[in-house]
């Protein structure tokens, strides 16, 4: 940007430039401590800076104009009597806040200068060379007792002999199969016959045989309830007899 005070073109590619930076530079021109600067004089210098920039028809960013308007408002608050008490801060409080902002910006800039002036790695100081590698020889030493050996052997044997329990699905004779088998014989049994005679052929012993017997008995009860079969048992726990129902005349 151009400096309207000198009319020369200058470039600053270092830190951020903004209205608060311009205020700090103007405050430094007073050559007094920041805590003792004249806010009125600083405001006049900044407003003159903006006016000169406008006269030279230089493009001014919006934040510079906002700062100019705020400084003009601050100048009026400092010169005119204070209005009745309200929620806004007084002119002295606003001037003190601006002074604090300038002090903080100057402290940040000085800290940055001191930080960049310190020795930098790779430019002023350098790391030492990488240390030479040393050969490492590892030797494993086992220290165990007889109990530890026996325990490890037992655990290995137990893992080797472990078996997986597999429970296979049982093959049962369903009631639907028994009901379908008995229904085909309904009407063809003029004489009494035992229920066990209607069990399927080639039944295996055990659970499969018991399931077939229970399913056939349940199917016979269902057909008897529907009136399609007659049941008879002469003695308790004796054989169950079945036949087709007699034809009504």
Secondary structure, 3 states (H helix, E strand, C coil): CEECCCCEECCCCCCCCCHHHHHHHHHHHCCCCHHHCCHHHHHHHHHHHHHHHHHCCCCCCHHHHHHHHHHHHHHHHHHCCCCCCCCCCCHHHHHHHHHHHHHHHHHHHHHHHHHHHCCCECCCECCCCCCCCCCCCCCCCCCCCHHHHHHHHHHHHHHHCCCCCCCCCCCCCCHHHHHHHHHHHCCCCCCCEEHHHHCCCCCCCCHHHHHHHHHHHHHHHHHHHCCCCEEEECCCCCCEEEECCCCCC
